[in-house]
Amino acid sequence: MSSPFTLRWGIMGLGDIARTFTKDLLIDPSTRDATDVKHVVAAAASSTSLQKARKFIEDCKCPTATVAYDAYNSLVQDKDVDVVYIATPHSHHYQNAMLCLNAGKHVLCEKAFTVNAPQAEILAKTAKEKHLFLMEAVWTRFFPLTHAITKTIMDGTIGPIHRVIADMSFGEDVENVWGTTNRMVNLDLAGGALLDLGIYSLTWLFQCIYHLVPPPERKPPTVTSIITKYPPTGADEMTSMLLSFPSAPNGGGGGTNHPAHGIALTNIRVADDPDGHGSAGPTVHIQGSKGEIAVNGPAYSPTTFRIIMKGGNGSQPADVKEHEFLRPGWGMFWEADECARCVRDGKGESEVLGLEESVVIMRVMDEVRRQNGLVYPAKIESTEYPLEL
């Protein structure tokens, strides 16, 4: 047996999500039955503080050889770094990703990919021109649970897909907890529900409808939306989206000759799971003519789903099968494994989440913002590079 391929990571931006990702990278791949790839955390960079980078490395229990940097420019010049994981605010993704790509580094960039679609298009074009791997870090896409659900759809178990409903909402005391400067409500950082949480709701719509249509037949959805803004800052606090997809999977090899609707909900003031124990029921419903797949748990990180078949009678419910998927960690390592395999195989993008699809999703969010007059500061909407933010 050949030795596993080793991918050497640099971490850019050292907040909570970077901490979770890095700790997942350090979990032994054999605990998830991955024997063909492994990961090394080669470096981590804060934009301002060497001490912060050193503490991050210590807290994550990275190897002693992991290098700390106090500037992103230094990180991307490190010859021992193959790929950079970007975990900075949405507002900075475009500038940070361009920095990495122009330095010859592969990139895994946190969702939302960019602030707008034109930025995403330029990133995709730049990566292709430089023969580098680039992917949006939507970790939910790579769960075994997600693969099991899409397989169930394609097998035709619940029949042609006609509707997907997904909700990703936090119930926070916004004024008292986040005020006006927290990144979640700060327009200077592209804050708001849409880019931070709504991307997960849209992910379920796209991975269960758009992605399962053969690429030549894929067509972007039309969009109708409504936003309620957070008065102190103007960021979106509640966003509801209705998408109409021209083509949807029939499953069982039956083609894609029918439309489907997707309803994507997101909110920072009310919760999809008020008591934190799932009492409110599934957060995602995937509905076909023969039944439904009900996904339990937060839309970003579910662990169980049920297949509920149409039928039953007055005294007996329909047949229900429950599927549970446990994981040795948070589950961010699966997207890292995908990066490693793509880099190993010389691929510029993933088949699970390709660049074209990330761009289409950004266009949907652009249209939602256009319909509701949600505009971010010109500097972070700009496609100019380099630009000091």
N, C-alpha and C positions, 0 to 999 in steps of 0.2 A: 504494500500500500504506500502511495506517495505521501510526502509530508503535507500538512495543511498549508494553504496559502495564508500568509500573514499580511494584514493590512495595518499600516502605522498611522495613527490618528493624531491630529492636532485639534484642540478644543478652543473655539473662539467665542468668548462670552461665557461668564462663569456663574450664571444664576442657577435657580433651582432646577430647571429642565436640563441644563448642562450637567449638573451634579448627578441627576438620576440617570441620564444617558451614560455618563462615564462609569458609574458604578455597575451598570448593566454590561458595559464592554468588558469589565474585569471578571465577569462570571465565566466559569469554565464552560466552553461551548458544548462539551460532552453532556452537560446536564439537560440540554435541549436536543440531544442527538445530532449535533452538528460536528462532523469530524473532518470536513474538507476546508474549513477556514478558521482562523483565529485572529485576535485583535491585540494590538499594543497601543497604549496611550503614550505617545512619544513626547507630547508637549501640550501646554495649556497657557492661554494668554488672556490677561486682563488688558483693557485699553489704557489703564492709568496706573495700576499698582502692582509692583513685583511681589509685595507681601501678600496681596490678595491671591495672586496666582499660586504662590507657594502654599498658602493655607488650603486652597482648593485641592491641590495635589495631595496634601497631607490628609485632608478630610475624606477624600475619595479612596485613600489607601492605594494610590498609584505607585508603580515601581520607583525605586530611588533614582533611576536613570531618566525619569520624566523631567523635561526641562520647563522652567517657568519663564514667561516673558511678560513685560509690561507694555508691549506695543504689538499690534496686529501685524505690522510690517515685518517685525522680527520673526513672528511665527511662520509667515508664509515663505520666508527665506530659509527655513530650516530644512536641510536636505534629508533629514530622517523622517520627515512628515510626507505621507502619500496623499492623504485626504484630510480636509478640514470640515469639522462639524460646526456649523454656524448657529449659535443660540443667542444671538443678540436680538433686540427689539425689531419688530417688523419694519419699522422705519429705516433701519440700517442694513437690511438684508441685501438690497441691490448693490450698495457700495461695497459691502464686505465680500459678497460673492464675486464681484468683478475684481477685487483685489486678489482673491485667491486664484481665480482662473487666469488672470494675467501673470501670476507667479508660477503657473504650471501645475497647480494643485487640483485634484479632484475635489468635488464639493457635495456635501449633504447639508442642505439648508432647511432650517426649521420652517414649519408652516406658520402663518401664511407665507407662501413662497416669496412674494414681493408686496409692494403697496398697490401696484396696478399691473395690468396685462402688458403694456409696452415695456416695462422693466423686465418682466418674465421672458418676453420674446427676445430681448437683447441678451439676457443670460443664456438662453437656449442656443441662440445663434453663436455666441462667443465660445461656448463649450464645444459645439460641433466643429467650429473652425480650428480650435486648438486640440481636438481629439481627446477631450477630457470627459470624465464621467460627471454628471450633474443630476441630482435628484432632490425633490422636495421631501422633507422628513415628515411624512404623515404616517406615523408608526402603526396606526390602526390597520392600515392596508396589509400589513405583513403578518398579522396574527394567524396562527393555525385556525382559530375560530372563524376569521374572515374568509380564509380559503375554503373551509368546510361549507360556509353559507353560500358562496358563489358557486361551488360545485353542486350544491343542492338545487340552486336555481337552474343551472345549465343542464342538470339531469332531468329537468322537467317535473320534479316532485310536486311542486305547488302550481304547475301550469304556467301559462304566459304571465309575465309580470305586468301589472296594470297600475300599481301605485306603491310608492315608498314614502313613509312618513318618518322623519327623524327630528329629535329635539335634543339640543345640548344647551342647557341653561343652568346658571348658578343663581341661587337665591341669596344675594348679599345685601347687607345694610350699606348701600353704596356710599351715601354721603359721609357716614361716620367711619367706615373702614377704608375707603379709597379716596375720599375727598376730591381733589382736583388734580393732583400730581401723579398718582399711581399710574403705571403704564396702561392699566386696563381702561382708563377713562381719559388719558392724555392724548389729545390729537397730534401733538408734536411727535409722539411715538406710534402714530397710527392706531391708537387705542380704541376700544369699543368692542361690542359683542361680535360683530361680523367677522373680522379677521382673526380674532383669537379663538372664539368658540364656534361661530357659524361655519367655519371651514369643516368641522367634524360632521355637522348635519349634512352639508353638501357632499362630503366624502361618501356617506352612505347612499345618497341618491345616485352619485356618479358610479360608484363601484358595483352597484346592483342593477343599474340600467345602462348607462352610457358605455361603461368599460366592457360589458358583456356582449355588445354589438360588434360584429366584425369591423375592423378599422375602416374599410372602404365605405361602409354603410353608416358610420357615425355622423350624426348631425347635432350641432349645439342646440340646447333647449331655448325656448322663448321664456322670458322672465317677467313675472308680475310680483311686486314687493311693496312692503310698507315698513317704515322705520319710525320709532319713537326715540327722540334724542334726550340725552342726559343734560338737563338745563345748565348746570354749572360749566360744562366744557363744550357741549355740542357733539360729543361722541355718541354713537348709537348705543342705547341701553336695551332696546327691544327691536328685533328684526325678524320679519316673517316673509318667507319666499315661496312662491308657487312656480314651479318649473314644468313646462310641457315639453317632453322629449318626443321627437317625431318617430323614433324607432326604439323598440324595447325587445329584450330577449323572450322568445317563446319557450326556450328550454327543450331538451330532448331532441336537439337537431332540427327544430321546426321553423327556423328562420326568424325574421324580425319585422313582420309586416303590420305591426300595430303600434299606436302611440302609448305613452305612459305619463302619469303625472308624478311629480315629486314635491313634497311639502317639507321645507327645511325651516326649523324654528330655532331661535336663540335669544337669550335674555340674561341680563346680569342682575335683575331684581327679583325674579321668581325662579324657583328651582324645578327641574324635571324630576327630582327625587327629594321631596321636602324633608323627610325624616332620615334620609341617609341609609335606609334599610330596604329600599326597593318596594315600599308599600304602594307607590303610585303606579307600579307596573312597568312594562317594557318602554324603553326610550326610542326604539326603532321597530317599525312594522313594515315588512316586505310582503306585499299582497299580490297573490296570483289567483287565477280563476279556480284553482283546486284547493287552495289553502293559504296559510300565512306563516312566515317566519317571524317570530317575536323575539327581539334581542333584549336581554336583561342586563342592567348595569349601566354605568355611564357610557354615552356613545363613543367616547374616546378610548375606553378600555373595558369592554364587556368581557365576561368570562363564561356566560351561558346563553343559549338560545333554545327556543322551543319551535318545533314544527307542528302546526295545528291544522289538521286536514278538515276540509269541508265535509259536513255530514252530521252524524249524530241523530238523536230523536228526542222526543219529549222528555224522556227519563234519563237518557245517557248522553254525556258529552261526546264530541268527536274524538277521534284518535289523536293523542298528543305525545310527542316524543321529545324528551329534553336531553340536551347535549351540554356537557361542561368541559371547559378547557382550563387547566391549571398551568401555571408558569413559574419557573424558578427565578423570580425577580419581577421587575416591572413589565418587561416585554419589549423594551426598546432595542434589545440586541438583535431581533429578527430583521429590522430594517438595516442594521449594521452588517449583518450576514449577507443581505442582498447586495449591499454596496461592495463588499469584498468579492463576491462571486462575479459581479459585473466588471469590476476592475481587473480581476484575474483573467476574465474571458475577453477583455478588450472591448467591452460594450460601453457606449456613451450614455446610455440611459437604461432604465429598468422597464421590463415588460409589464410589471405589476402597476407601476405608476410612471408613465412616460411623460416627457416634457410637453407634448402636444396637449395632453389631458390637463396638466397643471395650468397651462396657458388658458385653456377653455374655461376652467373653474375661476381663474382670475378675471376673465372677461365677464362671467356671470356676476361676480362681486362688484366689478366696475359698473355694470348696468344697474345693480341694486343701489349703489351709491348715487348714480346719475338720476335715477327716478326719484330719489328722496333728498337730493341736494346735500349729500354728505361729501365734503371736500376736505382733504388734508392739506397742511401747509405746502406751498409750492416746492419748497426745497426737497421734501421727502417724496413728492410725486415726480420729481425730475428724473430724466434718463441721462442727464449729464454725468460723466465720470472722467476724472475723480472730482468729487464735490465734498467739501468739509461740512459735516452735519453738527 
